[in-house]
Structure formats: C-alpha cells, structure tokens
C-alpha cells in the first residue's frame, strides 16, 4: 500500500501540515517519493501516525 499525504491525512485525521511537521522533527521517517517527488506512505506510517495522534489525545506532548 502506497498512499499520498492527503490520503494519509484522511485515514488518520491529522492535517497535512502536521504530517510534514512530524516528518521534519523526526517523528515520522522520511517517506519514499515517486519520480514526480510526491510523498508515498505505507501501512507502517499510518499505524505510527495513529499512535502519535492517540498519544496527543491522552495528553502527551
């Protein structure tokens, strides 16, 4: 499964700028890119982002 950043945002409920921020600070690994330089994410990133979002909901920074 290789999904776009927009689809990742829809599946996890996290906004695109937040995903880019998490990537920049190292919470998400640098994703694979297409020849057109579009980010592509797989199931591991979906699970990791869901974990981060849930942790934030519980009050972790």
Backbone as XML, in Angstrom:
<?xml version="1.0"?>
<chain id="A" units="angstrom">
  <residue number="1" name="UNK">
    <atom name="N" x="0.857" y="-1.181" z="0.000"/>
    <atom name="CA" x="0.000" y="0.000" z="0.000"/>
    <atom name="C" x="0.895" y="1.233" z="0.000"/>
  </residue>
  <residue number="2" name="UNK">
    <atom name="N" x="0.765" y="2.037" z="-0.980"/>
    <atom name="CA" x="1.468" y="3.323" z="-1.052"/>
    <atom name="C" x="0.415" y="4.395" z="-1.254"/>
  </residue>
  <residue number="3" name="UNK">
    <atom name="N" x="0.263" y="5.249" z="-0.247"/>
    <atom name="CA" x="-0.774" y="6.280" z="-0.317"/>
    <atom name="C" x="-0.147" y="7.669" z="-0.271"/>
  </residue>
  <residue number="4" name="UNK">
    <atom name="N" x="-0.898" y="8.641" z="-0.755"/>
    <atom name="CA" x="-0.429" y="10.025" z="-0.772"/>
    <atom name="C" x="-0.567" y="10.648" z="0.619"/>
  </residue>
  <residue number="5" name="UNK">
    <atom name="N" x="0.018" y="11.806" z="0.781"/>
    <atom name="CA" x="-0.076" y="12.518" z="2.058"/>
    <atom name="C" x="-1.522" y="12.931" z="2.349"/>
  </residue>
  <residue number="6" name="UNK">
    <atom name="N" x="-2.268" y="13.268" z="1.314"/>
    <atom name="CA" x="-3.675" y="13.621" z="1.503"/>
    <atom name="C" x="-4.495" y="12.443" z="1.993"/>
  </residue>
  <residue number="7" name="UNK">
    <atom name="N" x="-4.237" y="11.270" z="1.423"/>
    <atom name="CA" x="-4.944" y="10.060" z="1.862"/>
    <atom name="C" x="-4.519" y="9.690" z="3.279"/>
  </residue>
  <residue number="8" name="UNK">
    <atom name="N" x="-3.253" y="9.855" z="3.605"/>
    <atom name="CA" x="-2.784" y="9.605" z="4.970"/>
    <atom name="C" x="-3.517" y="10.519" z="5.946"/>
  </residue>
  <residue number="9" name="UNK">
    <atom name="N" x="-3.665" y="11.788" z="5.578"/>
    <atom name="CA" x="-4.379" y="12.743" z="6.426"/>
    <atom name="C" x="-5.832" y="12.302" z="6.625"/>
  </residue>
  <residue number="10" name="UNK">
    <atom name="N" x="-6.490" y="11.864" z="5.552"/>
    <atom name="CA" x="-7.884" y="11.414" z="5.661"/>
    <atom name="C" x="-8.013" y="10.185" z="6.555"/>
  </residue>
  <residue number="11" name="UNK">
    <atom name="N" x="-7.098" y="9.243" z="6.406"/>
    <atom name="CA" x="-7.180" y="7.987" z="7.175"/>
    <atom name="C" x="-6.876" y="8.176" z="8.653"/>
  </residue>
  <residue number="12" name="UNK">
    <atom name="N" x="-6.076" y="9.173" z="8.990"/>
    <atom name="CA" x="-5.649" y="9.341" z="10.379"/>
    <atom name="C" x="-6.292" y="10.522" z="11.092"/>
  </residue>
  <residue number="13" name="UNK">
    <atom name="N" x="-6.896" y="11.434" z="10.340"/>
    <atom name="CA" x="-7.479" y="12.619" z="10.964"/>
    <atom name="C" x="-6.444" y="13.656" z="11.370"/>
  </residue>
  <residue number="14" name="UNK">
    <atom name="N" x="-5.252" y="13.582" z="10.791"/>
    <atom name="CA" x="-4.177" y="14.528" z="11.074"/>
    <atom name="C" x="-3.995" y="15.404" z="9.837"/>
  </residue>
  <residue number="15" name="UNK">
    <atom name="N" x="-3.881" y="16.703" z="10.030"/>
    <atom name="CA" x="-3.761" y="17.624" z="8.900"/>
    <atom name="C" x="-2.409" y="17.486" z="8.200"/>
  </residue>
  <residue number="16" name="UNK">
    <atom name="N" x="-2.405" y="17.782" z="6.910"/>
    <atom name="CA" x="-1.196" y="17.658" z="6.086"/>
    <atom name="C" x="-0.022" y="18.467" z="6.649"/>
  </residue>
  <residue number="17" name="UNK">
    <atom name="N" x="-0.208" y="19.735" z="7.036"/>
    <atom name="CA" x="0.947" y="20.464" z="7.599"/>
    <atom name="C" x="1.513" y="19.800" z="8.862"/>
  </residue>
  <residue number="18" name="UNK">
    <atom name="N" x="0.662" y="19.185" z="9.644"/>
    <atom name="CA" x="1.118" y="18.489" z="10.850"/>
    <atom name="C" x="1.943" y="17.262" z="10.477"/>
  </residue>
  <residue number="19" name="UNK">
    <atom name="N" x="1.515" y="16.548" z="9.441"/>
    <atom name="CA" x="2.280" y="15.388" z="8.971"/>
    <atom name="C" x="3.662" y="15.839" z="8.515"/>
  </residue>
  <residue number="20" name="UNK">
    <atom name="N" x="3.716" y="16.926" z="7.777"/>
    <atom name="CA" x="5.016" y="17.445" z="7.317"/>
    <atom name="C" x="5.880" y="17.860" z="8.504"/>
  </residue>
  <residue number="21" name="UNK">
    <atom name="N" x="5.256" y="18.464" z="9.512"/>
    <atom name="CA" x="5.996" y="18.864" z="10.723"/>
    <atom name="C" x="6.567" y="17.625" z="11.418"/>
  </residue>
  <residue number="22" name="UNK">
    <atom name="N" x="5.738" y="16.595" z="11.608"/>
    <atom name="CA" x="6.205" y="15.366" z="12.254"/>
    <atom name="C" x="7.357" y="14.737" z="11.481"/>
  </residue>
  <residue number="23" name="UNK">
    <atom name="N" x="7.287" y="14.811" z="10.173"/>
    <atom name="CA" x="8.384" y="14.306" z="9.344"/>
    <atom name="C" x="9.647" y="15.137" z="9.591"/>
  </residue>
  <residue number="24" name="UNK">
    <atom name="N" x="9.491" y="16.448" z="9.662"/>
    <atom name="CA" x="10.628" y="17.339" z="9.856"/>
    <atom name="C" x="11.326" y="17.178" z="11.188"/>
  </residue>
  <residue number="25" name="UNK">
    <atom name="N" x="10.564" y="16.874" z="12.242"/>
    <atom name="CA" x="11.173" y="16.723" z="13.567"/>
    <atom name="C" x="11.567" y="15.275" z="13.861"/>
  </residue>
  <residue number="26" name="UNK">
    <atom name="N" x="11.309" y="14.372" z="12.910"/>
    <atom name="CA" x="11.772" y="13.000" z="13.067"/>
    <atom name="C" x="10.786" y="12.030" z="13.684"/>
  </residue>
  <residue number="27" name="UNK">
    <atom name="N" x="9.550" y="12.450" z="13.924"/>
    <atom name="CA" x="8.565" y="11.513" z="14.460"/>
    <atom name="C" x="8.080" y="10.526" z="13.402"/>
  </residue>
  <residue number="28" name="UNK">
    <atom name="N" x="8.127" y="10.942" z="12.157"/>
    <atom name="CA" x="7.834" y="10.061" z="11.026"/>
    <atom name="C" x="9.102" y="9.957" z="10.184"/>
  </residue>
  <residue number="29" name="UNK">
    <atom name="N" x="9.400" y="8.763" z="9.674"/>
    <atom name="CA" x="10.582" y="8.644" z="8.806"/>
    <atom name="C" x="10.346" y="9.367" z="7.487"/>
  </residue>
  <residue number="30" name="UNK">
    <atom name="N" x="11.419" y="9.712" z="6.823"/>
    <atom name="CA" x="11.308" y="10.332" z="5.509"/>
    <atom name="C" x="10.648" y="9.333" z="4.571"/>
  </residue>
  <residue number="31" name="UNK">
    <atom name="N" x="9.523" y="9.710" z="3.963"/>
    <atom name="CA" x="8.793" y="8.744" z="3.135"/>
    <atom name="C" x="9.453" y="8.546" z="1.769"/>
  </residue>
  <residue number="32" name="UNK">
    <atom name="N" x="9.079" y="7.437" z="1.157"/>
    <atom name="CA" x="9.502" y="7.192" z="-0.223"/>
    <atom name="C" x="8.846" y="8.247" z="-1.108"/>
  </residue>
  <residue number="33" name="UNK">
    <atom name="N" x="9.456" y="8.517" z="-2.237"/>
    <atom name="CA" x="8.907" y="9.520" z="-3.157"/>
    <atom name="C" x="8.804" y="8.918" z="-4.558"/>
  </residue>
  <residue number="34" name="UNK">
    <atom name="N" x="7.809" y="9.411" z="-5.287"/>
    <atom name="CA" x="7.648" y="9.000" z="-6.674"/>
    <atom name="C" x="8.640" y="9.764" z="-7.539"/>
  </residue>
  <residue number="35" name="UNK">
    <atom name="N" x="8.685" y="9.430" z="-8.820"/>
    <atom name="CA" x="9.550" y="10.168" z="-9.732"/>
    <atom name="C" x="9.150" y="11.633" z="-9.803"/>
  </residue>
  <residue number="36" name="UNK">
    <atom name="N" x="7.869" y="11.923" z="-9.560"/>
    <atom name="CA" x="7.376" y="13.295" z="-9.528"/>
    <atom name="C" x="7.576" y="13.967" z="-8.179"/>
  </residue>
  <residue number="37" name="UNK">
    <atom name="N" x="8.312" y="13.311" z="-7.257"/>
    <atom name="CA" x="8.663" y="13.823" z="-5.929"/>
    <atom name="C" x="7.489" y="13.874" z="-4.949"/>
  </residue>
  <residue number="38" name="UNK">
    <atom name="N" x="6.414" y="13.127" z="-5.221"/>
    <atom name="CA" x="5.299" y="13.072" z="-4.273"/>
    <atom name="C" x="5.622" y="12.065" z="-3.174"/>
  </residue>
  <residue number="39" name="UNK">
    <atom name="N" x="5.286" y="12.439" z="-1.948"/>
    <atom name="CA" x="5.494" y="11.526" z="-0.824"/>
    <atom name="C" x="4.533" y="10.340" z="-0.957"/>
  </residue>
  <residue number="40" name="UNK">
    <atom name="N" x="5.003" y="9.151" z="-0.589"/>
    <atom name="CA" x="4.170" y="7.958" z="-0.557"/>
    <atom name="C" x="4.391" y="7.252" z="0.766"/>
  </residue>
  <residue number="41" name="UNK">
    <atom name="N" x="3.307" y="6.945" z="1.436"/>
    <atom name="CA" x="3.350" y="6.344" z="2.766"/>
    <atom name="C" x="2.785" y="4.936" z="2.712"/>
  </residue>
  <residue number="42" name="UNK">
    <atom name="N" x="3.213" y="4.093" z="3.649"/>
    <atom name="CA" x="2.675" y="2.738" z="3.701"/>
    <atom name="C" x="1.991" y="2.497" z="5.046"/>
  </residue>
  <residue number="43" name="UNK">
    <atom name="N" x="1.607" y="1.268" z="5.292"/>
    <atom name="CA" x="0.825" y="0.922" z="6.484"/>
    <atom name="C" x="1.572" y="1.247" z="7.779"/>
  </residue>
  <residue number="44" name="UNK">
    <atom name="N" x="2.891" y="1.134" z="7.775"/>
    <atom name="CA" x="3.660" y="1.450" z="8.985"/>
    <atom name="C" x="3.488" y="2.913" z="9.386"/>
  </residue>
  <residue number="45" name="UNK">
    <atom name="N" x="3.512" y="3.801" z="8.408"/>
    <atom name="CA" x="3.336" y="5.227" z="8.714"/>
    <atom name="C" x="1.913" y="5.527" z="9.174"/>
  </residue>
  <residue number="46" name="UNK">
    <atom name="N" x="0.921" y="4.829" z="8.609"/>
    <atom name="CA" x="-0.468" y="5.006" z="9.063"/>
    <atom name="C" x="-0.569" y="4.617" z="10.535"/>
  </residue>
  <residue number="47" name="UNK">
    <atom name="N" x="-0.010" y="3.466" z="10.883"/>
    <atom name="CA" x="-0.060" y="2.996" z="12.270"/>
    <atom name="C" x="0.695" y="3.944" z="13.199"/>
  </residue>
  <residue number="48" name="UNK">
    <atom name="N" x="1.873" y="4.393" z="12.784"/>
    <atom name="CA" x="2.669" y="5.298" z="13.616"/>
    <atom name="C" x="1.946" y="6.626" z="13.839"/>
  </residue>
  <residue number="49" name="UNK">
    <atom name="N" x="1.355" y="7.162" z="12.785"/>
    <atom name="CA" x="0.647" y="8.432" z="12.911"/>
    <atom name="C" x="-0.598" y="8.288" z="13.776"/>
  </residue>
  <residue number="50" name="UNK">
    <atom name="N" x="-1.296" y="7.168" z="13.673"/>
    <atom name="CA" x="-2.439" y="6.921" z="14.561"/>
    <atom name="C" x="-1.984" y="6.846" z="16.020"/>
  </residue>
  <residue number="51" name="UNK">
    <atom name="N" x="-0.836" y="6.216" z="16.261"/>
    <atom name="CA" x="-0.289" y="6.138" z="17.616"/>
    <atom name="C" x="0.051" y="7.531" z="18.144"/>
  </residue>
  <residue number="52" name="UNK">
    <atom name="N" x="0.698" y="8.342" z="17.326"/>
    <atom name="CA" x="1.054" y="9.705" z="17.736"/>
    <atom name="C" x="-0.200" y="10.511" z="18.046"/>
  </residue>
  <residue number="53" name="UNK">
    <atom name="N" x="-1.190" y="10.435" z="17.154"/>
    <atom name="CA" x="-2.438" y="11.184" z="17.363"/>
    <atom name="C" x="-3.121" y="10.742" z="18.651"/>
  </residue>
  <residue number="54" name="UNK">
    <atom name="N" x="-3.184" y="9.430" z="18.879"/>
    <atom name="CA" x="-3.823" y="8.921" z="20.095"/>
    <atom name="C" x="-3.051" y="9.366" z="21.344"/>
  </residue>
  <residue number="55" name="UNK">
    <atom name="N" x="-1.738" y="9.348" z="21.270"/>
    <atom name="CA" x="-0.915" y="9.806" z="22.397"/>
    <atom name="C" x="-1.185" y="11.268" z="22.710"/>
  </residue>
  <residue number="56" name="UNK">
    <atom name="N" x="-1.315" y="12.086" z="21.666"/>
    <atom name="CA" x="-1.624" y="13.506" z="21.864"/>
    <atom name="C" x="-2.987" y="13.675" z="22.530"/>
  </residue>
  <residue number="57" name="UNK">
    <atom name="N" x="-3.963" y="12.851" z="22.125"/>
    <atom name="CA" x="-5.296" y="12.912" z="22.730"/>
    <atom name="C" x="-5.251" y="12.565" z="24.215"/>
  </residue>
  <residue number="58" name="UNK">
    <atom name="N" x="-4.298" y="11.719" z="24.605"/>
    <atom name="CA" x="-4.152" y="11.334" z="26.011"/>
    <atom name="C" x="-3.379" y="12.361" z="26.818"/>
  </residue>
  <residue number="59" name="UNK">
    <atom name="N" x="-2.842" y="13.394" z="26.150"/>
    <atom name="CA" x="-2.162" y="14.468" z="26.862"/>
    <atom name="C" x="-0.654" y="14.475" z="26.733"/>
  </residue>
  <residue number="60" name="UNK">
    <atom name="N" x="-0.069" y="13.527" z="25.991"/>
    <atom name="CA" x="1.375" y="13.536" z="25.793"/>
    <atom name="C" x="1.746" y="14.601" z="24.778"/>
  </residue>
  <residue number="61" name="UNK">
    <atom name="N" x="2.897" y="15.210" z="24.972"/>
    <atom name="CA" x="3.354" y="16.249" z="24.042"/>
    <atom name="C" x="4.195" y="15.656" z="22.934"/>
  </residue>
</chain>
